Amino acid sequence: MKNLLKYSVVHPLLVLLLVTLLLISGFALLSLTQTGTGILVQLAERALPSLNLEGVRGTLVSQVEADSLVWEKDGIRVDARQAVFEPEIELSIPLRFVVKQLTAKRLVIDLPPSADESYEPFTLPDLRLPVDAGLDNVALDELIINQGGTVIKIRDVMLGAYTQSDTLYLKNLDGSLVGKLETVLIQATGEMGLSQPQPLQLSVNINSDSDVLGAGQLALEANGELQNYQAELKGSWKYAEYPPYQIDARGAGNFEGMLLDQVNLKGDAGNVALQGKLQWSPHIEWDMQASAEGIKPEYFSSDLDGNVDLTMASAGNLAGDPSASLKVSQLEGKLRDFPLKATLDAELAGKDILLHDLDARVGDNQLSASGRADEQLSIDWKVDAPTLSQF
C-alpha cells in the first residue's frame, strides 16, 4: 500500500513540480538576456497573431524598449510608438505581472467607422485574467482616438491600475482633452469586477475651460453593475455668455440608455427640472417631461425682459424618418410687463411638420393657429391684435 501510494501519487506530483520549476526557470533565464527577450517576443507574436513588435531591445528584468507595438483585429488598430516599460514578475500563485513604469510618445487607437448593420445588444465578455496584473505608472504624451472623421486627442495621460481577485482597480486616470475641446481635465478612480455581472464603482471629476463645451466643474459618481448602474452628477457649468447653472442629476442606465429620475438646474436665469427616458443605442430616442419656473428671458435676449413659468413634454426618435412631438401645456407669466399665456401642440413626422394647436396671448393680443407644413404650407391663422405695441 505504501509503495502504491508512492508510485501512483508522490512520484507524479514530484514530476509535475519539477516540470513547473523548469518552466519557471527557463522563463527567468530567457528574461535575463536581450536574446532571451527576443525569443519571448517571438513566442508572444505567435500566441497573438494580431500583435506586431518592432525594434525591441532590453531585458524583461530591467527595461524593455520598443520602437513600435501594433495590435490590429476586427477593424480596430492600436499603435504605440517609442514605448519604454519596466516589467516586474512575481513568481507567486497566481502569477503576478507588474509594469512598474510605462511611457510612450504616442498611442493611436483607430476604430472602424459606424456601419448601418442590424443591432445586437452589446454584452461585455468575461474579463477574468489567468494572472494578477498591475500598471504602477503609465505616462502617455498623447493619446489619439480616431473613428471616421471624429478625432479625440488627450494629452499628458497618467494611469495607475491593477487586477486582484477578479477585480480591476483604477487607482488614477488623469488626462486633458485638446484640440477643439481644449481645455478639459479629467480625473477618474474606481473599481470593476472582471466577471459578469461586472459590479462597478466609479468616480470622475471634470474641470473644463472650453470654448466648445463651456466652463465649470462636475463630479460624477456611478455604482451598481456595468449593465445596470446608478449615477449621480453634481457641479456647476457655464456655457458661452449664458449665466452659470448648478447641476444636480440622478438616474439609472446601461450601455443603451438611461432613465433620468431627476435633473435639476438652478441659476439666476431661472430653475429647470427634467425627468424621463433617454436612449442612444441602437438609435436616439427620448420621452422627457420638463418644468421651469422663474425663467428670465432677458438673459437669452436682451430686449425680452420678464418672468415666465413653463410645463412641457417631448417624445421622439431618430430611427429612419425622424419623428418628434412637443406639447407645451403651460407657458405663463409676464413679458415686457404684459401678461403672457400660451399653449402649443406640434409634431414632426419625417419631413412634415404638423401644428395641431397654437394659442398665444400677450396683453390684449391673441394668436391662434393650426395646420401643416410639408411640400406646401397650409396653416390656418387667426390674429386679434388691437394693441401691437404690447409685442
C-alpha positions as CSV (number, residue, x, y, z in Angstrom):
1,M,0.0,0.0,0.0
2,K,2.9,2.3,0.9
3,N,4.6,1.7,-2.5
4,L,1.3,2.1,-4.3
5,L,0.9,5.5,-2.8
6,K,4.5,6.4,-3.6
7,Y,4.3,5.5,-7.2
8,S,0.8,6.5,-8.0
9,V,0.7,9.8,-6.2
10,V,4.0,11.1,-4.8
11,H,6.1,10.5,-7.9
12,P,3.7,12.1,-10.4
13,L,3.4,15.1,-8.1
14,L,7.2,15.4,-7.9
15,V,7.5,15.2,-11.7
16,L,4.8,17.8,-12.1
17,L,6.6,20.1,-9.6
18,L,9.9,19.5,-11.4
19,V,8.4,20.4,-14.8
20,T,6.8,23.6,-13.4
21,L,10.2,24.6,-11.8
22,L,11.9,24.0,-15.1
23,L,9.4,26.1,-17.0
24,I,9.7,29.0,-14.5
25,S,13.5,28.7,-14.5
26,G,13.6,28.8,-18.3
27,F,11.3,31.8,-18.4
28,A,13.5,33.6,-15.8
29,L,16.7,32.8,-17.7
30,L,15.2,34.0,-21.0
31,S,14.2,37.2,-19.2
32,L,17.8,37.9,-18.2
33,T,19.2,38.5,-21.7
34,Q,18.2,40.5,-24.7
35,T,18.4,37.3,-26.8
36,G,16.0,35.6,-24.4
37,T,13.7,38.6,-24.5
38,G,13.7,38.4,-28.3
39,I,12.7,34.7,-28.1
40,L,9.8,35.6,-25.7
41,V,8.7,38.3,-28.1
42,Q,8.5,35.8,-30.9
43,L,6.5,33.5,-28.7
44,A,4.1,36.3,-27.8
45,E,3.6,37.2,-31.5
46,R,2.9,33.5,-32.3
47,A,0.4,33.3,-29.5
48,L,-1.2,36.6,-30.6
49,P,-1.1,36.7,-34.4
50,S,-2.6,40.2,-34.3
51,L,0.4,41.6,-32.4
52,N,3.5,43.0,-34.1
53,L,6.5,44.3,-32.2
54,E,9.4,46.1,-33.9
55,G,12.7,47.3,-32.6
56,V,12.5,45.5,-29.2
57,R,15.6,45.8,-27.0
58,G,16.5,45.3,-23.3
59,T,15.6,42.6,-20.9
60,L,12.4,41.8,-19.0
61,V,14.1,42.0,-15.7
62,S,15.3,45.6,-16.2
63,Q,13.9,47.8,-19.0
64,V,12.4,47.0,-22.4
65,E,12.1,49.5,-25.3
66,A,10.1,49.1,-28.5
67,D,10.1,51.3,-31.5
68,S,6.6,50.2,-32.4
69,L,3.9,48.0,-30.9
70,V,0.9,47.4,-33.2
71,W,-2.2,45.3,-32.4
72,E,-4.9,45.0,-35.1
73,K,-8.1,43.0,-35.2
74,D,-11.7,43.3,-36.4
75,G,-11.1,46.8,-37.8
76,I,-9.6,48.1,-34.5
77,R,-5.9,49.1,-34.6
78,V,-3.7,50.1,-31.7
79,D,-0.3,51.6,-32.4
80,A,2.1,52.6,-29.7
81,R,5.3,54.5,-30.7
82,Q,8.6,54.7,-28.7
83,A,7.3,52.7,-25.8
84,V,9.6,52.1,-22.8
85,F,8.5,49.8,-19.9
86,E,10.0,48.3,-16.8
87,P,8.3,44.9,-16.0
88,E,8.3,43.0,-12.7
89,I,7.3,39.4,-12.5
90,E,6.4,37.9,-9.1
91,L,6.5,34.1,-9.0
92,S,3.5,33.6,-6.8
93,I,0.2,31.8,-7.1
94,P,-1.5,33.3,-9.0
95,L,1.4,34.7,-11.1
96,R,1.7,38.4,-10.8
97,F,3.0,40.7,-13.7
98,V,3.5,44.3,-12.9
99,V,4.7,47.1,-15.2
100,K,6.4,49.5,-12.8
101,Q,6.9,52.2,-15.5
102,L,5.4,52.6,-19.0
103,T,5.9,55.6,-21.2
104,A,5.1,56.2,-24.8
105,K,5.3,59.2,-27.1
106,R,2.1,58.5,-28.8
107,L,-0.7,55.9,-28.6
108,V,-3.1,55.9,-31.6
109,I,-6.4,53.9,-31.5
110,D,-8.2,53.6,-34.8
111,L,-11.9,52.4,-34.6
112,P,-13.9,51.3,-37.5
113,P,-16.5,53.8,-38.8
114,S,-20.1,53.3,-37.7
115,A,-21.9,51.0,-40.1
116,D,-25.6,50.5,-40.7
117,E,-25.9,47.0,-39.5
118,S,-28.6,45.1,-37.7
119,Y,-28.4,46.0,-34.0
120,E,-27.3,43.4,-31.4
121,P,-27.2,44.4,-27.7
122,F,-23.7,44.7,-26.5
123,T,-22.6,42.3,-23.9
124,L,-19.2,42.6,-22.2
125,P,-17.4,39.2,-22.1
126,D,-15.9,37.6,-19.0
127,L,-12.7,39.5,-18.5
128,R,-11.0,37.4,-15.8
129,L,-7.2,37.1,-16.3
130,P,-5.1,34.0,-15.6
131,V,-2.6,36.2,-13.7
132,D,-2.8,39.2,-11.5
133,A,-1.5,42.3,-13.3
134,G,-0.6,45.8,-12.4
135,L,0.2,49.2,-14.0
136,D,2.0,51.3,-11.5
137,N,2.9,54.4,-13.6
138,V,1.8,54.8,-17.2
139,A,2.5,58.1,-18.9
140,L,1.5,58.9,-22.5
141,D,2.5,62.1,-24.1
142,E,-0.5,61.9,-26.5
143,L,-3.5,59.6,-26.9
144,I,-5.4,59.8,-30.2
145,I,-8.7,58.1,-30.9
146,N,-9.9,58.1,-34.5
147,Q,-13.3,57.0,-35.8
148,G,-14.3,58.1,-39.2
149,G,-14.0,61.9,-39.3
150,T,-14.0,62.2,-35.5
151,V,-10.7,62.7,-33.8
152,I,-10.3,62.9,-30.0
153,K,-6.9,63.9,-28.6
154,I,-5.9,63.5,-25.0
155,R,-2.5,64.7,-23.7
156,D,-0.4,64.1,-20.6
157,V,-2.2,60.9,-19.7
158,M,-1.3,59.3,-16.4
159,L,-2.6,55.9,-15.4
160,G,-2.3,53.5,-12.4
161,A,-4.3,50.3,-12.2
162,Y,-4.1,46.7,-11.1
163,T,-6.1,43.5,-11.0
164,Q,-6.6,41.3,-8.0
165,S,-9.1,38.6,-7.1
166,D,-11.0,39.1,-10.4
167,T,-11.4,42.8,-9.9
168,L,-9.9,45.7,-11.8
169,Y,-8.8,48.6,-9.5
170,L,-8.3,52.0,-11.1
171,K,-6.0,54.0,-8.8
172,N,-5.8,57.0,-11.1
173,L,-6.6,58.1,-14.6
174,D,-5.7,61.7,-15.5
175,G,-5.7,63.5,-18.8
176,S,-6.6,66.6,-20.7
177,L,-8.7,66.9,-23.9
178,V,-7.1,69.1,-26.5
179,G,-7.9,70.4,-30.0
180,K,-11.4,72.0,-30.5
181,L,-12.4,70.8,-27.0
182,E,-9.5,72.3,-25.1
183,T,-9.1,72.6,-22.2
184,V,-11.0,69.8,-20.4
185,L,-9.2,68.0,-17.5
186,I,-10.5,64.5,-16.5
187,Q,-9.6,62.6,-13.3
188,A,-11.0,59.1,-12.5
189,T,-10.8,56.4,-9.9
190,G,-12.8,53.3,-9.2
191,E,-13.1,49.5,-9.5
192,M,-14.9,46.9,-11.6
193,G,-15.4,43.2,-11.4
194,L,-14.0,41.3,-14.3
195,S,-16.6,38.6,-14.3
196,Q,-20.3,39.1,-15.1
197,P,-22.3,41.0,-14.0
198,Q,-19.3,43.3,-13.5
199,P,-20.0,45.2,-10.3
200,L,-18.9,48.8,-10.7
201,Q,-17.8,51.8,-8.6
202,L,-16.5,54.9,-10.4
203,S,-15.7,58.5,-9.5
204,V,-14.9,61.1,-12.2
205,N,-14.1,64.7,-11.8
206,I,-14.2,67.1,-14.8
207,N,-12.7,70.6,-14.9
208,S,-13.4,72.5,-18.1
209,D,-12.5,75.8,-19.6
210,S,-13.6,75.0,-23.1
211,D,-14.9,77.4,-25.8
212,V,-16.9,74.5,-27.3
213,L,-18.3,72.7,-24.2
214,G,-18.3,75.5,-21.7
215,A,-16.6,76.1,-18.3
216,G,-17.2,74.6,-14.9
217,Q,-16.6,71.6,-12.5
218,L,-18.6,68.4,-12.5
219,A,-18.4,65.3,-10.2
220,L,-19.8,62.0,-11.4
221,E,-20.4,59.0,-9.1
222,A,-21.6,55.7,-10.5
223,N,-22.1,52.3,-8.8
224,G,-24.1,49.1,-9.3
225,E,-23.4,46.9,-12.3
226,L,-21.9,47.7,-15.7
227,Q,-25.2,47.0,-17.4
228,N,-27.4,48.3,-14.5
229,Y,-25.8,51.2,-12.9
230,Q,-26.9,54.2,-10.8
231,A,-25.3,57.6,-11.5
232,E,-25.2,61.0,-9.8
233,L,-23.8,64.2,-11.4
234,K,-23.3,67.4,-9.4
235,G,-21.5,70.6,-10.1
236,S,-21.7,74.0,-11.8
237,W,-21.5,74.9,-15.5
238,K,-21.5,78.0,-17.7
239,Y,-21.9,77.9,-21.5
240,A,-20.8,80.8,-23.7
241,E,-22.3,84.1,-22.5
242,Y,-25.3,82.4,-20.7
243,P,-25.5,82.5,-16.9
244,P,-23.9,79.7,-14.8
245,Y,-26.1,76.9,-13.5
246,Q,-25.9,74.5,-10.6
247,I,-26.5,70.9,-11.7
248,D,-27.9,68.0,-9.7
249,A,-28.8,64.9,-11.7
250,R,-29.7,61.3,-10.8
251,G,-30.5,58.3,-12.9
252,A,-30.0,54.7,-13.8
253,G,-28.7,53.3,-17.0
254,N,-26.9,50.7,-19.1
255,F,-25.0,50.7,-22.5
256,E,-28.2,51.6,-24.4
257,G,-29.7,54.4,-22.5
258,M,-30.7,56.0,-19.2
259,L,-33.8,56.6,-17.1
260,L,-33.4,60.1,-15.6
261,D,-35.1,60.3,-12.1
262,Q,-34.4,64.0,-11.8
263,V,-32.2,66.7,-13.4
264,N,-32.3,70.0,-11.6
265,L,-30.8,73.1,-13.0
266,K,-30.7,76.2,-10.8
267,G,-29.4,79.6,-11.8
268,D,-30.1,83.4,-12.0
269,A,-32.0,82.9,-15.3
270,G,-34.5,80.5,-13.6
271,N,-34.8,76.9,-12.4
272,V,-35.5,73.9,-14.6
273,A,-36.4,70.3,-13.7
274,L,-36.3,67.4,-16.1
275,Q,-37.2,63.7,-15.9
276,G,-37.8,60.9,-18.3
277,K,-36.1,58.3,-20.6
278,L,-33.2,58.9,-22.9
279,Q,-31.8,56.2,-25.3
280,W,-28.8,56.5,-27.5
281,S,-28.5,52.9,-28.9
282,P,-29.4,51.5,-31.3
283,H,-30.8,54.9,-32.2
284,I,-31.6,58.1,-30.4
285,E,-35.0,58.1,-28.7
286,W,-36.4,60.2,-25.9
287,D,-39.6,60.7,-23.8
288,M,-39.0,63.7,-21.5
289,Q,-41.0,65.9,-19.2
290,A,-39.8,69.4,-18.1
291,S,-40.9,72.2,-15.9
292,A,-39.4,75.6,-15.4
293,E,-40.1,78.5,-13.0
294,G,-38.9,82.0,-12.8
295,I,-37.3,82.0,-16.3
296,K,-36.0,85.4,-17.1
297,P,-35.9,85.8,-21.0
298,E,-33.6,88.8,-20.8
299,Y,-30.7,86.5,-20.1
300,F,-31.1,85.0,-23.5
301,S,-32.4,88.0,-25.5
302,S,-31.7,91.5,-24.1
303,D,-35.0,93.0,-25.4
304,L,-37.2,90.4,-23.8
305,D,-37.5,91.2,-20.1
306,G,-40.0,89.2,-18.0
307,N,-40.7,86.2,-15.7
308,V,-42.1,83.0,-17.2
309,D,-43.1,79.6,-15.9
310,L,-43.2,76.6,-18.3
311,T,-44.5,73.0,-18.4
312,M,-43.8,70.8,-21.4
313,A,-43.2,67.3,-22.7
314,S,-41.4,65.9,-25.7
315,A,-41.0,62.4,-27.2
316,G,-39.5,61.1,-30.4
317,N,-36.8,59.1,-32.1
318,L,-34.3,59.4,-35.0
319,A,-34.7,55.9,-36.3
320,G,-35.2,56.1,-40.1
321,D,-37.5,59.0,-40.7
322,P,-37.3,61.2,-37.6
323,S,-40.4,61.8,-35.5
324,A,-41.0,64.0,-32.6
325,S,-43.8,65.6,-30.6
326,L,-43.8,68.8,-28.5
327,K,-46.6,69.7,-26.1
328,V,-46.4,72.9,-24.1
329,S,-49.3,72.7,-21.6
330,Q,-48.3,75.9,-19.8
331,L,-46.3,79.0,-20.7
332,E,-47.4,81.7,-18.4
333,G,-46.0,84.8,-16.8
334,K,-45.1,88.4,-17.8
335,L,-43.2,89.6,-20.9
336,R,-42.3,93.3,-21.0
337,D,-44.7,93.9,-18.1
338,F,-47.7,92.4,-20.1
339,P,-49.4,89.1,-19.1
340,L,-48.3,86.1,-21.2
341,K,-50.2,82.8,-21.6
342,A,-49.6,80.2,-24.3
343,T,-50.1,76.5,-25.2
344,L,-48.6,74.5,-28.1
345,D,-49.2,71.0,-29.6
346,A,-46.9,70.2,-32.6
347,E,-45.4,67.2,-34.2
348,L,-42.6,66.3,-36.7
349,A,-43.3,63.3,-38.9
350,G,-40.5,62.7,-41.4
351,K,-40.3,65.9,-43.4
352,D,-43.7,67.1,-42.4
353,I,-44.5,69.5,-39.5
354,L,-48.0,69.2,-38.0
355,L,-49.2,72.1,-36.0
356,H,-52.2,70.7,-34.1
357,D,-52.8,73.8,-32.0
358,L,-51.1,77.1,-31.1
359,D,-52.8,79.6,-28.8
360,A,-50.8,82.6,-27.5
361,R,-51.9,85.7,-25.6
362,V,-49.7,88.7,-24.9
363,G,-51.5,91.5,-23.2
364,D,-54.6,92.4,-25.2
365,N,-53.4,90.4,-28.3
366,Q,-54.2,86.8,-29.3
367,L,-52.8,84.5,-31.9
368,S,-54.2,81.0,-32.7
369,A,-53.1,78.7,-35.5
370,S,-53.2,75.1,-36.8
371,G,-52.3,73.2,-39.9
372,R,-49.3,71.5,-41.5
373,A,-46.1,72.3,-43.5
374,D,-44.9,69.7,-45.9
375,E,-44.2,70.4,-49.6
376,Q,-46.7,73.1,-49.2
377,L,-47.6,75.4,-46.4
378,S,-51.1,75.1,-45.1
379,I,-51.7,76.9,-41.9
380,D,-54.9,78.5,-40.6
381,W,-54.1,81.7,-38.7
382,K,-56.3,83.8,-36.5
383,V,-54.9,87.0,-35.2
384,D,-56.7,89.5,-32.9
385,A,-54.1,92.3,-32.1
386,P,-55.7,95.6,-31.1
387,T,-52.6,96.7,-29.3
388,L,-49.5,95.7,-31.4
389,S,-47.2,97.8,-29.2
390,Q,-47.5,95.2,-26.5
391,F,-45.5,92.7,-28.6
